[in-house]
Amino acid sequence: MVSRSAAPQPLGSANQRRETMKWLPKEPMRYIGITAAFAVVSSAVFAADLKGREAVMQSPGGKYTTALEEAYIKPFEAETGAKIRLVESNTDESIAAVSAQVKAGKVEWDGLSSLDAPYMPKLIQDGVIEKIDVSKIPGLEKLPKAVSNEYGVPVLNSVVTVSYRTGDNVVPLKSVKDFFDPNIKGSRAVSSLAGEAQFVCALALLSDGVSVNELTKGIDIKHCLKVVDPIKDQITAYWANGSQMAQLMIDDSVDYCLCWDGRIVQAAQANPQWKIQHNGGIQFPSYLTYTTGTKNADVLDAFAVYMLDPKRQAEFTKLVGYSSPNPESVAYLPDNLKPFISVTPEAQAVLTTLPDALFKKMADQQVELGKAWQAYVAQ
């Protein structure tokens, strides 16, 4: 999975992310507490007395890293005197690195800044990430129960869905199911990556009437490929990283894309013809996780509190394009960004939430699915 990965360049999953969204406010972002809730958060951060301390976190790079720095890290460091040092690395590299560090008993990275939920079960099982102390992170209780996890602090609500461009002879997609309809003609883009196979197949099978409960028993790769086969001749592009995904839309290289919502936002910023369709998409949170054995959990706790403020989350969303998990953050977003946001009531009504049981099954099948998908793509 490379929803926000940083390698290889020019990984805007990552790395085209430094363009400023056109809906950004013209005035500089303000971080000084002006409300009671904001003051409580700031007090909690200051109470930790973190001056001179440092925590090291992985980040996928590019626009995600820029947003993390601008919306959270710089003001956090200015207020507390602590430092958050980022190491850029894509998801696969990050998991390998922290797993090796924990196994060797030499933890160099205190946490991962954005770990997608499907990866959580395996890392929990392997003892690579540790439980957070929820009592030290006020603000978690305000988030939807669906995103709560005792092994991580939610930072994003990620969506895999479809997009389409508005233009002559391009049929607007009314649901993800339409993407797999061979009678709707148009060039399509999907991922060639092994790690994305689980999402392609989940969407294909859900579109073909398979229930979420059935998926938790196992993803039928043969059934998946049977759904994809009728449109394979219309798949004219396979993206291998996030920047490619966005660029295919920006350049109008395809009519439709099965892709990540943040990339659709980035594409629409550069090319307003692109629209998102949440109906039939799948959603799951991404987490700030703590590496087992970190000696800087208190720094991460304070930083997590800082990140949970809805106003800061709105600023983060404006910069990165992905939805923040706190629904209260939507109130602080401009109207032209709201149609792309997955935590609005309208989007939530038509998105499918993937349960933990399915994540566990995906983890078990990931290698098998990936190999089968890449073999199919290469045919």
N, C-alpha and C positions, 0 to 999 in steps of 0.2 A: 504494500500500500504506500502510495506516495502523495497523499492528499496535500501535504505541506512539506515534502522533503526538499533537501537542499542540494543533492548531488544526483546526476551530474549537472554541471552548469549548461545552459542558463536556467537553472531550476527555479522558475518563479513559483513553484508550488508554495513556495519559495520564490524564485528570484526576479520575477518581473514585479515584485510587490512594492517597489519603491515609488511607483507613480502615485500621485495624490488623487484620491477619489474626487470627482467633480462635485459631490455633495458635501465635501468637508466644509466646516464653518470657516468663514473668512477671518474671524478673530482667533487668536492663539487659544489653545486649550488651557483651562484653568484647573489646577489641582488643589488649591487651598480650600480647606473645608469651610463651607458656608451654610451647611445645614446641620441639624442635630445628628442625623444619621452619619453624616460625613465625619463629624467631630468624634463620634464614638469610635469609628474605624481608625481615625488618626491616633486617638488616645491609646487604642489597643496596640497599634504599631509602636508608638513611642514607649509604651510600658515595657516592651521587650528589651530596651536598652541595648541596641545592636551596633552602636557606633564602632567602626573598625572591623566588624565581622564580614565574612564573605561566604557566599554559597555559589557553587558552580552548577549550572543547568545546561542540559542539551537544548538546542533549538533547531528547527528545520531550516532556518535561514531565510533570506529574501524578505518579502513583504511581511511575513509572519514575525520574523525577528525585529523588523523595523517597528511594527505595531506594538510588540511586546515592550520594546525599549521606550517608545514615545508615550504610550498610554499608561504603563505601569512602572517600568524599571527606573527611568530617570527621576520621576517625582518621588518614588519610594526611597531611592538613594539620597535624594536631597533632604528628605524629611528625617531619615533615620541615621544617616552616616554609614549605613551598611552598603555592601556592594553585591550585586548579582552579576556574575561573570558567565557569559553565554559561550557555549561551544557548538558550532554548527555541524550538524550531522543528520543524514536522513534516517527514517524510522528503522530500516533493517540494520544499518550500521550502529545505531544507538542501542538497539536491543542486544546486539552482539557485544558491544562495548561494556554496557552495565552488567550483563550476565558474566562476562569474563572478570570484571572488577570484583563482583560479589564472590565469585568462586575463588578468586585469588586472595580475598580478604583485604584488598587494597582499593577502597572506594575513592575515586577521583571526581566523579560526578554525583552531586548530592541529589539530583532529581532530573526527570524528563519533563520538559515544559508542555508537551502536548502529545499524550499517548492515546491513540484511538481505542475505544472500548473493546473491540474484538481482540486486541492483543493482551488485555488485562488477565484473563483466566490463566494463560500459560505462564506469565511472569509471576503471578500470585502462587501458582502451583510450584514453580521452581524456586520460590523464595527470593526473587530478585527485587521485588518492591515490598515495602512494609506498610503496615496500617498507619493511618493518620490518627491523631488525637483530636476528634471533632470538638471536644470541649475547649480547645485552644483556638478554634477558628470560628468565631461568631459570624453569622451570615450564611453559613451552610444550611441552616434550618429554613431559610426563606426560599431555597431552590426547590423545584419540583422533585417529588420523591423518585420519579423515573430516572433522574440523573444522579441520585445519591449512590455513593460507593465508598466503603470504609477504607479503600486503598488509594483514593485519589480525590483531588479537588477539581470539580468540573470547570473547564475553561472555555469550551466551545460546544455548540450543538451542531454536529456535522450531518450533512445530508448528501446522499448519493441519489441523483434523480436525472431528469432529462431537460434539455434546453432546445430551443429552436430559434431560427432567425425569421424575422418578418420580412417577406419579400415576395416577388412574383413567383407564382407556382409552388410556393412552399406552404404545405398544409400545417396549420398550428396544431401542436400536440395537445390533446385534452387530458392525457394521462400517460404514464410510463408504458402502459399496455400498447399505446399507439406506436411507440418506438419499435416494437417487435412485430408490427403489422406490415407484411410485405406489400399490401395494397396501397399503403401510404408511401409514395415514391419520394426518394431523396437521398442524398449522400449522408452517411452516418459515420460517427467516430466513437470508438470504444477503446478501452485500455488493452494493451498487449501484455501487461505485467501479471506475473504469477500471483502476486499478493492481492490483485484486484479481482481475481476470478470469483472469489466468494461473493462479491457484491454484484457482479454481472449476473451470476447464476441465481442469486437470491431474487433480483429484480425480474429476471426472465421467468422464473418459476412462479413467483407471486402473480405476475401478469398472466400466467397460464392457468390460474385458478388454484394453485397449491397454497394451502394455508400456512400461517406462521408456525402453528403447532406441528404440522407435517414436516416443515423444514427443520425443526429442532431434532427430528429423528435421523436426519441426515440429508445432505444436499445431493440430489441425484444428478450427476454430471451428464449422463446420457440424455436425460430428460431436458436438462438445460440446453445442451447443444442442439437438440431437436427443435427447441423454440428459436434458437439463434439462426439455425440453418437457412430458413426461408428468407432472411434479410442479409445473409452473408455477402451476397453479390453487391449489396448497397453499402456495405461497410468499406469505405474508401480510405479511411485513415485510422491508424492505431496510435494512441498517444502513450509515451513511455515515461513521461514525467509531467508535473503540474504545469510548467510553462508551455509545453507543447499543447496540452489540453486547452489552455486559454488562447494560445496563438491561433489554433485551428478555427476558433470562433471569431477572434478579432479579424482574421484575414478572410472570413467567409469561405473557408476552404471546404466546409461541409454545411449541410442544412440542419443537421441534428447532432446532438452530442449526449452520450450517457456519461455523466461527469459529476464533479463535486460542486456544491452550491457556491462556495467561495470563488471558484474559478469562473462561474457564470457571472457573478457580480463584477469580477475583474474584467471579463470580456465586455460586459455591457457598458462599463465605464468608458472603454475605448471605442466600442461599436454598439450604439444604443439599439441596433436592430435585434439584439439577442434578448430573449425572454426566458424565464424559468417556469417550469411546470412542477409544482409540488405533488400533485395528485398521483399517488402510487409510489412515491419515493420512499426511501428508508432513512431513518435517522438514528443517531446514537451520539452520546457525548464523547468528548476527548478530555483527558485529565492531566493535571499536574501531579506527578507521582514522586514518591520519595524512595531513593535507592536504599535497599537494606544495608544498614551499617553506617548511614550518614551521621556525621557528628554536628550537622547544622540544621536539624529539623526545626529548631526554634526560629531560625532565619526564614526558612520556607513557610512556617506557620504564619509569621508576620506578613510575609509577601502575599500569601494566599488571602489573608484578611483584606489586604489592600486591593487585591484583584476582584473581590466580590462586590465592591461598591457598584451599583447599577449605572451611575454616571460615568465611571471609568470604563465599565464594560461597553457602554455605548460608544465612547471614544475609540476603544479598541476595535469594535465592529466597523466603525467608519473607516478606519485605517486598513483593516485586513479583509473585510468583506464577509467573513463567516459570522454566524449568529452567536452571541454570547448566551450562556444558559439561563441567565436571570431574566424572566419575562418583564420585570420592571424596567429593564434597560431600554425596551422598545419606546417608551414614552420620551426618551431623550434623543431619538433618531429623527432625521428629516423624513418627510412624507415620501419622497421619491426613492428612498432606500427600503422602506417598509415592505413593499411587495416581494422583495428578495429574502426577507428574514423568516427563518423557520420556526421561531418561537411565538409568532403571532397566533391568535385563535384560528384564523382562516387557514394557515398552513398546518397547524396541529390537527385540524379536523380531517385532513386528507393524507397525512403522512403516516407511515407504519413505524412503530417503535420496535426495534429488535430486542428481544429478551436475552438475559444472561445465558440461558440454556442454549440459545442459538449461537452465541459467541463461543461457548465451550465446544460445541459441535464444529463450528468453523475452525477453531484452533486444532482440533483433532484431524480435520480433513484438509487443512490448508496446503500441505505439500502435494497431496494427491490431486486436489482441484487445480493447483497452480500448474503442475506438469501437464495435466490433461488440457487445460485451456491454452497453454503456450504451444502445445503440439497441434491443436486445432487451428490456432491463428496462423501457424507456419504452413499449413496445408495449401 
